[in-house]
């Protein structure tokens, strides 16, 4: 296949493509505080409506800084 055969198949980069709406995903949150941030994010996770909980996962881990 020569260069002239491929020229017509290329797409222009400047064409405005439709934006897609991202689905909910997985979030890993690591905190270095005692309990305040951990409790905040766990409360946030628990406040998500039930119909959305199947689309999102939030895991909160506590770590110690050196």
C-alpha positions, 0 to 999 in steps of 0.5 A: 500500500503506497502513500497515495492510497493512505492519504484519503483515509486519514482523519483531521485532528481538528474536527470537534468530536462530541464529548462523552459523559464519563461513567462513575468509577473507582476512587482510592483515597489515602489519608495521613490524618488520624480519623477526621479525613477518613470519617469525612470520606466515609460519610461522603461515600455513605451519602451517595444515593442507592441507585448510584452506589452500584456505579461507584466505589470509594475505598478509604485507607489511612496511612502514616507519614514518616 
